[in-house]
Amino acid sequence: MKNVKVLWVIIILLLVLSATLINKFVSGSVEPSEDGRTSVVLTKDERNLVLNEMRAFLVSVQGVSQAITNDDMETVAELAHKAGMVAEEGTPGSLLQKIPLGMKQLGFGTRKKFDEISETASTLKDADLARTQLDALMNNCIACHAIYRLPEPQ
């Protein structure tokens, strides 16, 4: 009988720990912002990593756009692939814990959209479709910047 009680205590503790970890994964490290957006609280290095990633997105968007204009679908495929999910491999898990679920969904969604553009450029070689996909990708960027901010660490 005593073993059953100990087992239940362990089960309850594991459930509480799991719920805490899931909540942390979903909510991230955030606080309200004066401008109505959600501030994602990161260390200086984490913030710099995310800002560098956003600049890389912007450079990729410009390169893909220019390649579409030039009807250079090989370059479109190459640039879009580099900005796709393959670029996510180096992201530290500790950073992903701090980013709220909505921001993660927008970020991963953007990377997947780059992969879709790459696939379109490689297989269909359809510049008009690639441009339409790039326009949809930019909506993710706009949404993320409208909802979240990365304040300087105090």
N, C-alpha and C positions, 0 to 999 in steps of 0.2 A: 504494500500500500504506500509506503514511504517513497519507493522508487517511482511510482506513478505521479506523485506530487512533484518530485524533482523534475521528472520528464515534462510535466505541464509548465513548470516555471521556466525551463529551458525553451520550450516551444513559444511561450508568451514573450520572452526576452528576444528571441530570434524574430518574431513577428514585429515587435516594436522597432528593432534595429532595421529590419527590412523596410518598414513604413517610413522611417526617418530618412534612409538612404534614397528611397523613391521620391519622397517629398523634396529632398535636396536636389535631385536630378531634374525634377520638373520645375521647381521654383528658381533654382540657381541662387547666386549671390546678388541680390537686387535691393534697391531702395527707391522710393518715389523721388521725382525730380521736380524742380520748380517750374519747368516748362511743360509739364504734363506727360513727359515721356518717362520711361523706366530707366533708371541708372543701373548699369551693370557694374558692380564693384570688383575691380581686378587690381592685381599688383602692377607696378610700373612695367615689368617685363611682359606680363600677360597682355596688358593693354597695348604695348608696342607690337606684340605679335599679331594681335587682332587688327590693329591699324595697318600694319604691313600687308596682311592678308587682304584687307579691303582695297588698298592701293593696287595690289596685284590683280584683284578682280577688275578694277577700273582699266588698268593697262591691257588686260586680256580683252575686255569689251571693246576698247578702241582698236586693238589689233584685229580682232575678229570682224568688226564693222568695216575696217579698211579693206581687209581681204575679201569680204563679201562685195564691196563696191568694185574691187578689181576683178571680181569673178574668179578668185584664186581659192578654190574650194579645198585644195590640199593644205594650204596655210590655215584656212578656217578650221579644218579638222585637227591639225596639229596644235594650234593655239588653244582651241576649246578643250581638247583632251587634257592638256597640261593644267588647265584651270578646273578640271572636273574632279571627281572623287579621288583620283590618284593623288591629288595635292593635299588631301586630308590626312594622309598617312602619318605625317609628322606632328600632328596636333596632340599636345599632352593631355592625358586624361584628367589631370587636375584642373585644366582650363575648362574642359567640357562640363565639369561638375559645377562650375560657377556661372555658366551661361544658361539662362532660362530656356525652357523647352521651346517656346515660340521662336526665339532667336536661333536655336539649333535647327529648327525645322526650316526656317528661311535660309540659313547658311547651307545646310545639306541640300535643300531644294535648288539653290542656285548652282551648286556643284553638279547636281544631276541634270540641270538644264544645259550646262556647258557640255556634259556628256551627250545629251540628245543632239545638240548642235553639231558636235563632232561626228556623231553617227549619220546625221542627215548629210553633212558635207562629204563624208566618206562613201556613203552608199548611193544616195539619191542625187548628189551634186546639184541640189536645188537651192540657188541663192535666195530666191524669194521666200522660201520656207525657212531657211536659216535666218534671214532678217526678221521674220515674224517671231521665230523662237528667241532671238536676241532681244526683241522688244519685250516679250513676256518675262525673260530673265531680269531685265531692268526693273520690272515691277517689284521683284523680290528686294532689290537694292533699295528702292524708294520706300517700300513698306518697312524694312528693317530700320532705316534711318529716321522714319517718322515715329517709330515706336520706342526705339532704344537709343541710349547715349552711353558713352564711355568716359566718365569724368576722370580728371587727373587724380591720381591717388594723393591723399592728404599727407 
